């Protein structure tokens, strides 16, 4: 009988520790899910209007496009994202150079 009680106590302890670990992760998971939803909403706002040629960065969805990527010539990134990326997000071609455009 004592062994059963000890076994049950150990199982209860394991369950409570697992519950505590899940509780610690929940805020992180919730924040990540909220951020992903926010990014999806931004994408829908910019892409959902049917304008495939919208001049909004395809990485951050915040800044205007300002860089033509070479050699593929896609005009799809803002200046800071174009510097941070090593591949074109559209065709995955390795970026060898960038041409920065100034729009009026």
Secondary structure by P-SEA (a helix, b strand, c coil): caaaaaaaaaaaaaaaaaaaaaaaaaaaaaaaaaaaaaaaaaaaaaacccccccccccccccccccccccccccccccaaaaaaccccccccccccbbbbbbcc
